[in-house]
Amino acid sequence: MFSKYLKTLSILKKFLFINLIIFTIIGLFTFIYLNNIEPSLLKKRSQNHTNIINNTIDNILRLDVKFQVNDIRKFLFSTRFIFQNLDRVIFFDDQLNLIGDTDTLDLDPRSFSSRLDKIEFESLDNQDIEKTIKEKNIKVDKKKPISFKDILEKYSKSNNLGSTYTFIQEEFNQFKVTTIKNVTKDGSNVGYLAITENANEIKTAIDERKAFVIRTAISVGFVILIFSFVLSRYFIKPIQNLVGYTIRIKEKSQVKPGIENLKKRNDELGLLSNSLEDMTNELQKRVTHAENFSTDLVHEIRNPLASLKSASEILQDTSDNEQRSRLLNILSHDVQRIERLITDYSQMLKDEVALSKEKMKKINVEPVVQSVVDDYNNIHQVKHGIKIEYKNDGRDKYIINGIENRIEQIIANLLDNSISFSKKGSNVFVNVSRSEKNQISIKIIDEGQGFKEKDTSRIFKRFYSNRPEKFGEHSGLGLNIVKNLVDLHDGEIVATNRSDKEGAMIEILFPSV
């Protein structure tokens, strides 16, 4: 269900959705990391405290120190170097009475004794204490203020008794870590030991790491936002313009979004834009060509069909054998004409499909032309007594970008046209040379009747023919096909009458490479 919904989203929405997921993941990991910084650092400090407490308890038991004021005071004096890195070490008896405190070691014993009853322990941060106590299954009445003694009382009655218990307190810009543990001897609880250490460096480290993580998360988010903007501005919007361009082409809208800016890009989108426009123009050209061709074909078929209809109607009503013969001849010619039109039209469509699949390459046009001339000489010199003479201007190569079999088709169609207008025993000349503009020139010159038209460009139009005596044998597409093939090769084709004698000349100019 979700994948189906995701597929319906646009690229921009998909990208924004992915960004949302990334932001969520970053936020989640940031939250988890920040919540684990403090416990991780406190765990290390608690382990250090536990080692000190365990070593201290071992020394007390080994030296058989009584949990009384004088004995504990003597023990603290003798081992004070052990606790010099600690902020405070406190001893309590099994009744939770204070019996030793490193803060009072330098006081006179009498002062110390009197101070024990008066010492007041500071109140701790309620929220922190409640949190840590809850984690250790130590129940606390929230209505009462929480003090050190309260913690000891709850600790002595909790499931945590027998193991170390660590908590923190923050006051007066001081971050302190305190660890407590009960002391047992012969299976009985004889007192409690608590050590307190100033751990401002932990607080500083926590604050620095939190600040670093937050800055990193913000920076990553900012980078993602910038990347999203860049992606949207330089990639997604151009793609949307291309999509809009194709939609409007599909809808045959007269108003099309411009992609000129995209075409100027040197990246893949620029190549895609140029390719898309070229493909669009080519498709539009082909559609227009097909539409015009179909219109012309319908027009050309309509004339022989009308002639067929008239001849068939007259044929039914006439009994004159001579007239019937003429009418039958007309019917035959009309059928041939229609058949030729359809055949040539079908062949032309096949050629256009084939052309779309063929690729141009560098070819030497001279041997291609000579090969076609040789083939036609072998046929038409014997059949029609027409000789085809070939010559060039003596160069070794005449290189163009082209399709070899299409060059053969051009030359063959032009030779067919020249031969059809030539008399028996006449000559057709084929010349290959380089023009003054360094183009490859191919001339087909015949000794026929020449062109009757003043505007010789008309002969390259579809269905044009000036052969009434050979009606039905030609569709009028031959020279039009030649013109299209020459255009495909970026060439030019020009038809003129000979100036020296009767006859026609058709010249093709191909760009040289």
RODO-2510 file (C-alpha; in nm, 4 decimals, decimal comma):
residues 513
     n   res          X          Y          Z
     1     m     0,0000     0,0000     0,0000
     2     f     0,2785     0,2393     0,0980
     3     s     0,4888     0,1514    -0,2080
     4     k     0,1908     0,2163    -0,4360
     5     y     0,1392     0,5561    -0,2722
     6     l     0,5102     0,6367    -0,3052
     7     k     0,5019     0,5563    -0,6768
     8     t     0,2283     0,8167    -0,7301
     9     l     0,4402     1,0992    -0,5885
    10     s     0,6444     1,3345    -0,8027
    11     i     1,0243     1,3300    -0,7865
    12     l     1,0249     1,6472    -0,5746
    13     k     0,7723     1,5032    -0,3260
    14     k     0,9664     1,1770    -0,3105
    15     f     1,2850     1,3691    -0,2386
    16     l     1,1164     1,5795     0,0315
    17     f     0,9714     1,2622     0,1833
    18     i     1,3166     1,1028     0,1903
    19     n     1,4543     1,4200     0,3518
    20     l     1,1830     1,3982     0,6181
    21     i     1,2849     1,0405     0,6938
    22     i     1,6524     1,1450     0,7114
    23     f     1,5682     1,4339     0,9459
    24     t     1,3639     1,1977     1,1637
    25     i     1,6466     0,9421     1,1806
    26     i     1,9035     1,2125     1,2594
    27     g     1,6780     1,3550     1,5293
    28     l     1,6161     1,0095     1,6784
    29     f     1,9839     0,9177     1,6905
    30     t     2,0679     1,2626     1,8283
    31     f     1,8107     1,2199     2,1042
    32     i     1,9363     0,8695     2,1920
    33     y     2,2990     0,9828     2,1905
    34     l     2,2333     1,2876     2,4085
    35     n     2,0422     1,0759     2,6579
    36     n     2,3274     0,8257     2,6782
    37     i     2,6164     1,0692     2,7162
    38     e     2,5635     1,1367     3,0850
    39     p     2,4943     0,7750     3,1924
    40     s     2,8009     0,6587     2,9963
    41     l     3,0369     0,9064     3,1659
    42     l     2,8802     0,8508     3,5092
    43     k     2,9179     0,4748     3,4692
    44     k     3,2938     0,5121     3,4295
    45     r     3,3136     0,7404     3,7345
    46     s     3,0917     0,5031     3,9345
    47     q     3,3212     0,2095     3,8520
    48     n     3,6193     0,4082     3,9812
    49     h     3,4291     0,4930     4,3015
    50     t     3,3315     0,1288     4,3446
    51     n     3,6969     0,0205     4,3266
    52     i     3,7955     0,2804     4,5896
    53     i     3,5083     0,1789     4,8196
    54     n     3,5843    -0,1927     4,7871
    55     n     3,9567    -0,1352     4,8611
    56     t     3,8673     0,0849     5,1579
    57     i     3,6277    -0,1772     5,3003
    58     d     3,8942    -0,4478     5,2558
    59     n     4,1434    -0,2355     5,4554
    60     i     3,8860    -0,1704     5,7280
    61     l     3,8091    -0,5387     5,7641
    62     r     4,1773    -0,6368     5,7458
    63     l     4,2736    -0,3824     6,0168
    64     d     3,9633    -0,4711     6,2204
    65     v     3,8608    -0,1052     6,2403
    66     k     3,5597    -0,0468     6,4639
    67     f     3,2804     0,1737     6,3244
    68     q     3,3298     0,4284     6,6009
    69     v     3,4316     0,7913     6,5887
    70     n     3,7879     0,7541     6,7195
    71     d     3,8707     0,4408     6,5214
    72     i     3,7319     0,5826     6,1957
    73     r     3,9127     0,9139     6,2596
    74     k     4,2434     0,7344     6,3102
    75     f     4,1805     0,5249     5,9958
    76     l     4,1103     0,8381     5,7895
    77     f     4,4287     1,0061     5,9169
    78     s     4,6380     0,7031     5,8302
    79     t     4,4881     0,6583     5,4822
    80     r     4,4151     1,0163     5,3897
    81     f     4,6582     1,0021     5,0943
    82     i     4,4274     0,7463     4,9346
    83     f     4,1397     0,9978     4,9291
    84     q     4,3349     1,3103     4,8295
    85     n     4,1733     1,3171     4,4814
    86     l     3,8257     1,2839     4,6290
    87     d     3,6150     1,5770     4,7431
    88     r     3,4747     1,4052     5,0500
    89     v     3,4663     1,0666     5,2282
    90     i     3,1945     1,0043     5,4887
    91     f     3,1351     0,7141     5,7296
    92     f     2,8093     0,6240     5,9002
    93     d     2,7385     0,3545     6,1578
    94     d     2,4578     0,1020     6,1200
    95     q     2,2184     0,3522     6,2789
    96     l     2,3034     0,6128     6,0113
    97     n     2,4950     0,8285     6,2578
    98     l     2,7849     1,0280     6,1153
    99     i     3,1101     0,8920     6,2580
   100     g     3,3710     1,0261     6,0144
   101     d     3,4103     1,2978     5,7566
   102     t     3,7246     1,4039     5,5682
   103     d     3,5939     1,7626     5,5787
   104     t     3,6533     1,7678     5,9592
   105     l     3,9853     1,5806     5,9831
   106     d     4,1844     1,8960     6,0564
   107     l     3,9563     2,0057     6,3383
   108     d     4,0299     1,9520     6,7038
   109     p     3,8834     1,6177     6,8198
   110     r     3,6621     1,7938     7,0711
   111     s     3,5317     2,0246     6,8048
   112     f     3,4822     1,7297     6,5789
   113     s     3,2755     1,5489     6,8425
   114     s     3,0522     1,8469     6,8952
   115     r     3,0235     1,9120     6,5208
   116     l     2,8910     1,5642     6,4515
   117     d     2,5604     1,6417     6,6170
   118     k     2,5270     1,9760     6,4419
   119     i     2,6380     1,8961     6,0908
   120     e     2,3627     1,9467     5,8402
   121     f     2,3754     1,7833     5,4994
   122     e     2,2781     1,9899     5,2056
   123     s     1,9550     1,9186     5,0221
   124     l     2,0053     1,7571     4,6893
   125     d     1,8351     1,8226     4,3549
   126     n     1,5012     1,6549     4,3917
   127     q     1,4481     1,5608     4,0251
   128     d     1,7937     1,4033     3,9850
   129     i     1,7641     1,2162     4,3109
   130     e     1,4128     1,0975     4,2324
   131     k     1,5312     0,9737     3,8927
   132     t     1,8289     0,7809     4,0279
   133     i     1,6384     0,6442     4,3249
   134     k     1,3598     0,5243     4,0996
   135     e     1,6138     0,3446     3,8788
   136     k     1,7483     0,1660     4,1909
   137     n     1,4048     0,0697     4,3218
   138     i     1,4387     0,3078     4,6176
   139     k     1,0977     0,4535     4,6974
   140     v     1,0882     0,8156     4,8082
   141     d     0,8002     1,0218     4,9377
   142     k     0,7897     1,3175     4,6973
   143     k     0,6163     1,5390     4,9494
   144     k     0,9213     1,5422     5,1811
   145     p     1,2523     1,7163     5,1006
   146     i     1,5227     1,4716     5,0038
   147     s     1,8509     1,4785     5,1969
   148     f     2,1611     1,2605     5,2222
   149     k     2,0172     1,0875     5,5280
   150     d     1,6903     1,0245     5,3455
   151     i     1,8817     0,8549     5,0669
   152     l     2,0697     0,6361     5,3165
   153     e     1,7444     0,5337     5,4820
   154     k     1,5847     0,4400     5,1511
   155     y     1,9067     0,2671     5,0401
   156     s     1,9180     0,0545     5,3578
   157     k     1,5628    -0,0670     5,2895
   158     s     1,5970    -0,1171     4,9133
   159     n     1,6872    -0,4124     4,6930
   160     n     2,0111    -0,2296     4,6096
   161     l     2,1577    -0,2928     4,9578
   162     g     2,4844    -0,4828     4,9271
   163     s     2,5929    -0,3158     4,6033
   164     t     2,7123     0,0355     4,5255
   165     y     2,4645     0,3104     4,4491
   166     t     2,5655     0,6288     4,2648
   167     f     2,3763     0,9548     4,2332
   168     i     2,4538     1,3128     4,1287
   169     q     2,3872     1,6562     4,2682
   170     e     2,4139     1,9993     4,1101
   171     e     2,4238     2,3169     4,3163
   172     f     2,6200     2,6394     4,3209
   173     n     2,7709     2,5551     3,9793
   174     q     2,9113     2,2344     4,1239
   175     f     2,8516     1,8948     3,9696
   176     k     2,9184     1,6207     4,2248
   177     v     2,9049     1,2436     4,1959
   178     t     2,8404     1,0433     4,5121
   179     t     2,8623     0,6662     4,5594
   180     i     2,7498     0,4793     4,8723
   181     k     2,7785     0,1200     4,9942
   182     n     2,7071    -0,0633     5,3125
   183     v     2,9858    -0,2380     5,5063
   184     t     2,9233    -0,5892     5,6367
   185     k     3,1247    -0,7939     5,8865
   186     d     3,0501    -1,1538     5,9718
   187     g     2,7262    -1,1266     5,7742
   188     s     2,6025    -0,8246     5,9696
   189     n     2,5714    -0,4635     5,8507
   190     v     2,8119    -0,2474     6,0536
   191     g     2,7925     0,0846     5,8708
   192     y     2,7979     0,2820     5,5492
   193     l     3,0682     0,4400     5,3382
   194     a     3,0056     0,7295     5,0983
   195     i     3,2548     0,9075     4,8710
   196     t     3,1838     1,2326     4,6871
   197     e     3,3861     1,3706     4,3989
   198     n     3,3691     1,7032     4,2207
   199     a     3,3016     1,6107     3,8566
   200     n     3,2622     1,9428     3,6812
   201     e     3,4706     1,8048     3,3928
   202     i     3,1932     1,5506     3,3309
   203     k     2,9365     1,8272     3,3174
   204     t     3,1626     2,0254     3,0843
   205     a     3,2171     1,7205     2,8618
   206     i     2,8430     1,6521     2,8562
   207     d     2,7659     2,0125     2,7647
   208     e     3,0361     2,0178     2,4941
   209     r     2,9193     1,6909     2,3422
   210     k     2,5578     1,8007     2,3479
   211     a     2,6524     2,1298     2,1820
   212     f     2,8623     1,9449     1,9224
   213     v     2,5854     1,6973     1,8427
   214     i     2,3249     1,9728     1,8180
   215     r     2,5509     2,1831     1,5938
   216     t     2,6236     1,8785     1,3780
   217     a     2,2545     1,7914     1,3485
   218     i     2,1702     2,1513     1,2560
   219     s     2,4567     2,1632     1,0043
   220     v     2,3501     1,8346     0,8441
   221     g     1,9915     1,9570     0,8268
   222     f     2,1056     2,2865     0,6736
   223     v     2,3205     2,1022     0,4162
   224     i     2,0266     1,8779     0,3252
   225     l     1,8030     2,1844     0,2819
   226     i     2,0611     2,3516     0,0562
   227     f     2,1021     2,0302    -0,1413
   228     s     1,7250     2,0039    -0,1724
   229     f     1,7076     2,3601    -0,3060
   230     v     1,9894     2,2968    -0,5537
   231     l     1,8330     1,9688    -0,6646
   232     s     1,4949     2,1327    -0,7092
   233     r     1,6355     2,4405    -0,8831
   234     y     1,8811     2,2783    -1,1198
   235     f     1,7384     1,9302    -1,1769
   236     i     1,3755     1,8783    -1,0790
   237     k     1,2387     2,2019    -1,2280
   238     p     1,4166     2,1436    -1,5623
   239     i     1,2743     1,7902    -1,5688
   240     q     0,9294     1,9342    -1,4980
   241     n     0,9787     2,1759    -1,7894
   242     l     1,0689     1,8830    -2,0145
   243     v     0,7595     1,6934    -1,8962
   244     g     0,5447     2,0006    -1,9661
   245     y     0,7077     2,0291    -2,3074
   246     t     0,6188     1,6685    -2,3978
   247     i     0,2629     1,7030    -2,2610
   248     r     0,1958     2,0075    -2,4759
   249     i     0,3372     1,8321    -2,7794
   250     k     0,1105     1,5356    -2,7090
   251     e    -0,1880     1,7682    -2,6732
   252     k    -0,0819     1,9486    -2,9941
   253     s    -0,0881     2,2760    -2,8072
   254     q     0,0234     2,5807    -2,9979
   255     v     0,1861     2,7209    -2,6843
   256     k     0,4916     2,5180    -2,5870
   257     p     0,7216     2,5951    -2,2931
   258     g     1,0624     2,7074    -2,4058
   259     i     1,3586     2,4827    -2,3351
   260     e     1,6196     2,7135    -2,4810
   261     n     1,7891     2,7602    -2,1427
   262     l     1,8061     2,3852    -2,0934
   263     k     1,9583     2,3349    -2,4377
   264     k     2,2490     2,5613    -2,3413
   265     r     2,3449     2,3383    -2,0477
   266     n     2,6534     2,1209    -2,0899
   267     d     2,5292     1,8375    -1,8704
   268     e     2,3022     1,5369    -1,9324
   269     l     1,9893     1,7537    -1,9081
   270     g     2,1229     1,9743    -2,1851
   271     l     2,1879     1,6698    -2,4031
   272     l     1,8424     1,5352    -2,3191
   273     s     1,6791     1,8690    -2,4075
   274     n     1,8559     1,8887    -2,7413
   275     s     1,7798     1,5256    -2,8201
   276     l     1,4158     1,5707    -2,7201
   277     e     1,3751     1,8790    -2,9368
   278     d     1,5499     1,7120    -3,2312
   279     m     1,3300     1,4045    -3,1914
   280     t     1,0199     1,6229    -3,1631
   281     n     1,1089     1,8211    -3,4729
   282     e     1,1847     1,5016    -3,6621
   283     l     0,8554     1,3427    -3,5549
   284     q     0,6626     1,6560    -3,6456
   285     k     0,8391     1,6610    -3,9823
   286     r     0,7477     1,2962    -4,0398
   287     v     0,3870     1,3512    -3,9314
   288     t     0,3564     1,6532    -4,1591
   289     h     0,5229     1,4578    -4,4382
   290     a     0,2846     1,1631    -4,3888
   291     e    -0,0187     1,3899    -4,3767
   292     n     0,0829     1,5761    -4,6929
   293     f     0,1778     1,2549    -4,8671
   294     s    -0,1541     1,0918    -4,7798
   295     t    -0,3401     1,3959    -4,9079
   296     d    -0,1439     1,3915    -5,2331
   297     l    -0,1937     1,0155    -5,2679
   298     v    -0,5695     1,0483    -5,2276
   299     h    -0,5680     1,3237    -5,4879
   300     e    -0,3618     1,1209    -5,7339
   301     i    -0,5751     0,8107    -5,6927
   302     r    -0,8946     1,0090    -5,7328
   303     n    -0,8102     1,0983    -6,0970
   304     p    -0,7587     0,7403    -6,2253
   305     l    -1,0577     0,6271    -6,0182
   306     a    -1,2739     0,8896    -6,1877
   307     s    -1,1381     0,7797    -6,5217
   308     l    -1,2103     0,4160    -6,4308
   309     k    -1,5656     0,5007    -6,3354
   310     s    -1,6329     0,6978    -6,6531
   311     a    -1,4744     0,4369    -6,8785
   312     s    -1,6661     0,1536    -6,7129
   313     e    -1,9987     0,3397    -6,7472
   314     i    -1,9364     0,4120    -7,1177
   315     l    -1,8202     0,0550    -7,1735
   316     q    -2,1562    -0,0780    -7,0597
   317     d    -2,3451     0,1368    -7,3089
   318     t    -2,1275     0,1020    -7,6168
   319     s    -2,1325    -0,1723    -7,8778
   320     d    -1,8553    -0,0277    -8,0931
   321     n    -1,5644    -0,2728    -8,0795
   322     e    -1,3073    -0,0065    -8,1526
   323     q    -1,4385     0,2168    -7,8792
   324     r    -1,4581    -0,0779    -7,6387
   325     s    -1,0916    -0,1546    -7,7140
   326     r    -0,9906     0,2039    -7,6361
   327     l    -1,1946     0,2002    -7,3161
   328     l    -1,0413    -0,1295    -7,2049
   329     n    -0,6978     0,0168    -7,2721
   330     i    -0,7854     0,3173    -7,0559
   331     l    -0,9105     0,0888    -6,7788
   332     s    -0,5866    -0,1103    -6,7922
   333     h    -0,3754     0,2031    -6,7763
   334     d    -0,5788     0,3404    -6,4821
   335     v    -0,5432     0,0146    -6,2898
   336     q    -0,1691     0,0143    -6,3585
   337     r    -0,1486     0,3732    -6,2415
   338     i    -0,3260     0,2988    -5,9121
   339     e    -0,1231    -0,0168    -5,8613
   340     r     0,2012     0,1720    -5,9232
   341     l     0,1000     0,4512    -5,6848
   342     i     0,0187     0,2065    -5,4062
   343     t     0,3333    -0,0014    -5,4665
   344     d     0,5648     0,2990    -5,4722
   345     y     0,3920     0,4517    -5,1710
   346     s     0,4330     0,1288    -4,9756
   347     q     0,7975     0,1031    -5,0776
   348     m     0,8605     0,4611    -4,9788
   349     l     0,7152     0,4007    -4,6315
   350     k     0,9365     0,0937    -4,5941
   351     d     1,2380     0,2980    -4,6993
   352     e     1,1615     0,5664    -4,4422
   353     v     1,1325     0,3066    -4,1654
   354     a     1,4615     0,1515    -4,2769
   355     l     1,6286     0,4923    -4,2899
   356     s     1,5409     0,5576    -3,9251
   357     k     1,7380     0,2448    -3,8288
   358     e     2,0400     0,3045    -4,0515
   359     k     2,3440     0,5028    -3,9400
   360     m     2,5689     0,7212    -4,1496
   361     k     2,9384     0,6542    -4,1816
   362     k     3,2310     0,7781    -4,3857
   363     i     3,2233     0,6240    -4,7335
   364     n     3,4113     0,6733    -5,0600
   365     v     3,1304     0,7523    -5,3034
   366     e     3,3352     0,6903    -5,6232
   367     p     3,3399     0,3068    -5,6205
   368     v     2,9704     0,3042    -5,5204
   369     v     2,8731     0,5142    -5,8246
   370     q     3,0981     0,3152    -6,0570
   371     s     2,9478    -0,0135    -5,9358
   372     v     2,5932     0,1045    -6,0170
   373     v     2,7047     0,2323    -6,3595
   374     d     2,8675    -0,1023    -6,4418
   375     d     2,5525    -0,2921    -6,3471
   376     y     2,3314    -0,0683    -6,5628
   377     n     2,5718    -0,0884    -6,8549
   378     n     2,5461    -0,4642    -6,8573
   379     i     2,1681    -0,4440    -6,8725
   380     h     2,0680    -0,1410    -7,0763
   381     q     2,3441    -0,1455    -7,3363
   382     v     2,2198    -0,4827    -7,4520
   383     k     1,8493    -0,4209    -7,3918
   384     h     1,8114    -0,0642    -7,5150
   385     g     2,1352     0,0097    -7,6912
   386     i     2,2064     0,2867    -7,4409
   387     k     2,5651     0,3236    -7,3216
   388     i     2,6505     0,4735    -6,9823
   389     e     2,9909     0,6377    -6,9667
   390     y     3,1587     0,7005    -6,6314
   391     k     3,4514     0,9284    -6,5471
   392     n     3,5982     1,1278    -6,2567
   393     d     3,8443     1,4138    -6,2187
   394     g     4,1302     1,1851    -6,1196
   395     r     4,1211     1,2038    -5,7441
   396     d     4,1702     0,8943    -5,5270
   397     k     3,8911     0,9460    -5,2784
   398     y     3,5570     1,1243    -5,2574
   399     i     3,4605     1,0880    -4,8888
   400     i     3,1163     1,1794    -4,7538
   401     n     2,9020     1,0915    -4,4519
   402     g     2,6350     0,8674    -4,5908
   403     i     2,4558     0,5352    -4,6237
   404     e     2,6028     0,3254    -4,9057
   405     n     2,2871     0,1475    -5,0207
   406     r     2,1001     0,4819    -5,0259
   407     i     2,3659     0,6360    -5,2487
   408     e     2,3180     0,3370    -5,4789
   409     q     1,9417     0,3977    -5,4715
   410     i     1,9903     0,7656    -5,5685
   411     i     2,2145     0,6850    -5,8640
   412     a     1,9907     0,3974    -5,9802
   413     n     1,6744     0,6120    -5,9736
   414     l     1,8451     0,8930    -6,1643
   415     l     1,9797     0,6498    -6,4256
   416     d     1,6313     0,4975    -6,4600
   417     n     1,4907     0,8432    -6,5210
   418     s     1,7575     0,9379    -6,7776
   419     i     1,7302     0,6068    -6,9632
   420     s     1,3499     0,6355    -6,9808
   421     f     1,3894     0,9668    -7,1686
   422     s     1,6815     0,8542    -7,3872
   423     k     1,6566     0,7213    -7,7412
   424     k     1,8060     0,3909    -7,8513
   425     g     2,1739     0,4266    -7,9347
   426     s     2,2199     0,7384    -7,7215
   427     n     2,4597     0,7890    -7,4305
   428     v     2,4241     0,8727    -7,0636
   429     f     2,7204     1,0310    -6,8852
   430     v     2,8026     1,0012    -6,5146
   431     n     3,0726     1,2305    -6,3760
   432     v     3,2173     1,2416    -6,0216
   433     s     3,4311     1,5384    -5,9182
   434     r     3,4976     1,8036    -5,6559
   435     s     3,3249     2,1396    -5,6886
   436     e     3,4784     2,4803    -5,6310
   437     k     3,3329     2,4745    -5,2780
   438     n     3,5058     2,1384    -5,2144
   439     q     3,1773     1,9496    -5,2378
   440     i     3,1445     1,6068    -5,3953
   441     s     2,9622     1,6535    -5,7275
   442     i     2,7794     1,3743    -5,9092
   443     k     2,6328     1,4634    -6,2517
   444     i     2,3978     1,2480    -6,4633
   445     i     2,3741     1,3835    -6,8170
   446     d     2,1540     1,2367    -7,0913
   447     e     2,0774     1,3041    -7,4596
   448     g     1,7001     1,2971    -7,4246
   449     q     1,4421     1,5626    -7,4888
   450     g     1,5287     1,7661    -7,1766
   451     f     1,2850     1,9302    -6,9401
   452     k     0,9807     2,1106    -7,0772
   453     e     0,9233     2,2989    -6,7549
   454     k     1,0749     2,6383    -6,6957
   455     d     1,0691     2,5656    -6,3197
   456     t     1,2712     2,2453    -6,3059
   457     s     1,2254     2,2190    -5,9270
   458     r     0,8736     2,0888    -5,9973
   459     i     1,0092     1,7555    -6,1164
   460     f     1,1078     1,6652    -5,7562
   461     k     0,7532     1,7060    -5,6266
   462     r     0,5515     1,3996    -5,5342
   463     f     0,3449     1,2347    -5,8086
   464     y     0,4750     1,4701    -6,0752
   465     s     0,5184     1,3097    -6,4179
   466     n     0,5350     1,4379    -6,7752
   467     r     0,5115     1,0962    -6,9435
   468     p     0,1609     1,0688    -7,0823
   469     e     0,2753     0,8048    -7,3290
   470     k     0,3933     0,5836    -7,0417
   471     f     0,0946     0,6429    -6,8174
   472     g     0,0745     0,3766    -6,5483
   473     e     0,4406     0,2756    -6,5642
   474     h     0,5560     0,5579    -6,3367
   475     s     0,4004     0,6964    -6,0186
   476     g     0,5860     1,0257    -6,0146
   477     l     0,7611     0,9334    -5,6877
   478     g     1,1034     0,8396    -5,8215
   479     l     1,2611     1,1853    -5,8278
   480     n     1,0816     1,2825    -5,5064
   481     i     1,2417     0,9835    -5,3333
   482     v     1,5789     1,0918    -5,4726
   483     k     1,5247     1,4440    -5,3370
   484     n     1,4387     1,3094    -4,9902
   485     l     1,7463     1,0859    -4,9843
   486     v     1,9717     1,3726    -5,0914
   487     d     1,8212     1,5930    -4,8179
   488     l     1,8896     1,3135    -4,5705
   489     h     2,2590     1,3399    -4,6606
   490     d     2,2506     1,7216    -4,6221
   491     g     2,3073     1,7496    -4,9948
   492     e     2,1635     1,9544    -5,2810
   493     i     2,0081     1,8421    -5,6097
   494     v     1,9631     2,0627    -5,9155
   495     a     1,8016     1,9819    -6,2540
   496     t     1,8802     2,1806    -6,5720
   497     n     1,8694     2,1428    -6,9472
   498     r     2,1981     2,1023    -7,1330
   499     s     2,3342     2,4171    -7,2972
   500     d     2,5468     2,2446    -7,5610
   501     k     2,2806     2,0196    -7,7087
   502     e     1,9439     1,8618    -7,6398
   503     g     1,9266     1,6726    -7,3129
   504     a     1,9003     1,7105    -6,9395
   505     m     2,1492     1,7238    -6,6513
   506     i     2,0903     1,6511    -6,2846
   507     e     2,3688     1,7401    -6,0392
   508     i     2,3982     1,6258    -5,6773
   509     l     2,6270     1,8043    -5,4311
   510     f     2,7297     1,6237    -5,1100
   511     p     2,9295     1,7834    -4,8252
   512     s     3,2851     1,6495    -4,8243
   513     v     3,4505     1,5212    -4,5064
***
